[in-house]
Amino acid sequence: MQQISVCCMIHYGRSRDSGYTIHMEEQVALVTGAGQRIGAAIAKKLAEAGAQIVINDVCEESAAKEVMEQCASFGKKPHFIHCDISDEN
């Protein structure tokens, strides 16, 4: 089994009106479980912060279409990987 290490640095900056903001320009964010619920919300927030999003989910790409469209609205086309990360095979 091949192991992949993922490291993500999130740069925070202080905003005058809403507390902290995240700056992810020129970063790639692989978000597992991003086809729905919490994972989708994280993917959208990182896309808004400027990250290139890679959506990973066990659902089919068509089920993640809405999340992909919302992420794309921030300027970068997201990618989708269909797989179950809990399955070692």
N, C-alpha and C positions, 0 to 999 in steps of 0.2 A: 504494500500500500504506500502510495506517495503521500507525503505530508507537506502541507503548504502553510507557511507562516504568514500571517497578515498583520501588518502594523499600520495604524492610522494615527496621525497627529492632527488634532483639531485645534485650530488657533482661535482663541476667544478675544474679542475686543469689546470694550465698554461702549454701549450706545446711550445716548442722552435720555431717551424716552422709554426704552423697554428693557433695561438691564443689559444682559450680555448677548452678543451676536457671534455667530460662527463664521469663520472665513475658510473655505475649502477650495479656493481657486487652484487649478492645476493639480488637484488630487483626484484619485479614483476611490470610490467607496463601493465595496462589495457588501450588499445588505442581504443577509439570509432571511427568509420568511417575508420578503418584501412584497409579495403578491396581495397581502391583505393585512388588516388591522395594524398592530403596533409596527411591524416591519415596514408597511406601506407609509405610515406617518414618518418614520425615520428616514426612509428613502426620499420622500418629498422635502423634508426639512434640509437634508444634505444637498439635494439638487438646488434648492433655493439659495443655499450658501455657496454655490458655485462648483460643486463636485460633479465629476462624471460618474453616473450611477450604473452599477451592475446589479440587476435584480435577480436574486436566486430564490426559487420556490419550487415546491413539489407540484403546484398547480400548473396547468398548461399556460402557455404564453397568452392565449386569448383571455384567460381569466384575469391576468395582470394588465390587460390593455389599458384600463382606466388609470392605474398608477403610472404606467409608462407615459401616457399622454400628459398627465399632470407634471411629471418630472421633466418631460420635454419642453413644457411651457416656460421653463426657466432658461432655455437656450441650448441645452446639450441633449442629443438623442441618447436615451438610456439603452443598455443592452440587457438581454434576458438569458439566463442559464436555467434550464429545467433540470433539476436533480434533487435527490433527497440526501442531504449531508449526513444524516444519521445512518445511512447504508454504506458500509465500508467497501462493498463490492461495486 
